[in-house]
Structures are given as C-alpha cells and as structure tokens.
Amino acid sequence: MPHAAAHLDRFLHAIADPTRRRILRALKEKGGCSLDKETGLCAGDIEQRVKLAQPTVSHHMRILEKAGVVEAKREGHWRWYRRNENLIAEMVRGLQGQL
C-alpha cells in the first residue's frame, strides 16, 4: 500500500497546478492534433492551446509525464502527448478509497 499512496501523492501533485489541469483538458479534446491523431497533441499544439512558451510547456509536461498522467511518444522531430486514461481512472478510484 505505501507504493500506491506514493503514486497517488505524485498524481495529486501533478494535477494540483491549474496550468497542468488546463493542459489535461486540452489533451482531452478531440481533433486538434496537428499530427492528425484522433486524441492527444504535439508540444506545439499544447503551446498554442494554453498560450504558454515552449520552456514552460516542457516543464509542465515533464511533471505530468513523470507522474504517469500523460504518455509521450516521439514521431520524427515531434513529441506527441496523450492522457493516460487508465492511470487517471485508477487514481480517481484510489482517491475515493482514501477519503
């Protein structure tokens, strides 16, 4: 159980920031990816959606990725991100069990 609690803490830290929640909402929208993916966005798309500079977006994406909330994949010179819906659902269930 300590591992699950630590994972939940990392998840909560990642989603505590309003900017990261805006990024997660943007990643949930369908059809906005410049790489023609149904879900997810490339880093440039995220920058445009949340109106932040590339270094700031990279900082937030690193935190979300480290917590497992987003998955990243390199395609050519693009970095494509999508939400980890399975982990998000698991963390919500874990949070319900803790409260």
N, C-alpha and C positions, 0 to 999 in steps of 0.2 A: 503493500500500500504506500510506503514512502515514495517509491518511484512515481506512482500515479499522482500523488499530491504534488510532487516537484514539477511534473509535466503540466498539471493544472495551473500551478503558480506561474510557470513560463508563459502559458497560453493567456492567462489573465493580464500579465504584464504587457504582452504583445498587443492585446486589444484595448488596453486602458487608454491609449493615446487617441484623441479624436481624429487626428490625421490618418492613423492606421485604419481606423474604422471607416473613414471615407474611402480609402484605398480598397478595403474589402468590399464595400458597396459597389465601387466601380468595377471590380473584378466579377461581381455577380451579374452585372448587366450583360445581355447577350448581343452579339452583332457589332460590337465596337472595335474589334481587333483588326489592326492593320495587316496582320499576317493571315487573314481570312480564317481564323479559328472561330468555332461557334461560341466557346467560352474562353475567358482569360484575356490578358492584354500583354503587349510588349511594354518594355520600360518607357519608351517614348509615348505610347498611348496613355500610360498612367500619369506621366508628367503633364500632358495636355488636360486630362480629366480633372486632376486635383490641383492644377495650376501651381506646381512646385518645381524648383530647379532640380536638375538631374542628380546632384550630390545628395540633396535632401531625400529624394525618392529612393535612391540607393540605400541610404541609411535606414529608412523605414522598412524597405523590402528585406534587408539583411536581418532585421529583428523578427519580422514575420516569418521569414524562411527558417531561421534558427529555431523558432518555436514550433515549426511544422505547420503553421496555419496556411502558408502558401507553398506551392511547389514551383520550382524554376527549371527551365529547360533551355539550353542554348540551341538556336536554329540559325545557322550561318553566323552573321555578326549580330543577331538579335538575341535578346534574353526575354523569354516568354514566361509569364507568370499566370498561375491559376490557383483558385482556392482549393484547399484540401477539405472538401465537404465531409469526408468520413471522419477526419480528426475533429472538425468543428462540432459535428453531431455527438461524437464521443465525449468531448469536453463539456458540452451542454448537459449531457446525461450525468457526467461526473460531478458537475457543479450542483445539479439537482440533488444528488445523493449526499452532498456535503452540507447542504442548507436545511 
